[in-house]
Amino acid sequence: DPELYAINGLGESAFNKPAYGDYYKFLCPSREEVYQFLAGLYGSIADLPEVDGIHLDYIRFPDVILAEGLWAKYKLVMDREYPQFDYCYCDHCVNGFKEKTGIDIKSVEDPSQVEEWKQYRY
């Protein structure tokens, strides 16, 4: 379901505009529907007798700033937080943050300067 994917600061979905590469298609980790989807998917796989275990990774927001050692690989200089790599601005996250803090993050000129926003997501 494309609605479950994380949304960047430009309003683009990780479903069709993933950060850094085509394999960076992150789901929004704040949504209960994502937990239910993954639990069902991985639960059915884990039930297979030939499966000993499942390694889970990338169950989080994408990195806003990649480690410096990766900049050359992606042809980037990440000297600040750029909106195309900043997640998640889906309705669930934006509304949940506003409900908790009273701040409408979409109306803030530079969300990277809002400490509550960073803490809310991480």
Steps between C-alpha positions, in 0.01 A plus 500: 500500500669825387328686786728324751824642360693782665462851355796737470512873571408576138182293530640212291429139589782251552282269289582680175776747602719307746799672661848408379400209272214281380549260792438773763122453500427555867162447657393748768602338830248710696191341347321212668401370157868451417551294815197285416614452140855402598384273783273313260763477229789392720277282715395295199864463393614408851239224508673318215686196638813570294537854645724524807471874549442839342739795516316833520673821394397841370193510725548869564503831316761541224820677600465876461877530466699201382835410650776697328651178365188453282492847345717406202293187430184707468676807353384721787633761737284493810598819676148549638160332506338509156120458468522224239679281757298611806218263604215465601246764413204268445169614648536253787839640609417867442167476684646292784780753548257794498275326750795435732680836469258749346751562218391470136830377357386566143476872580854517643756658265787270607380181673862396563515772766203364698645276771156361591457379141829313513411344833152405381639295214812359663 
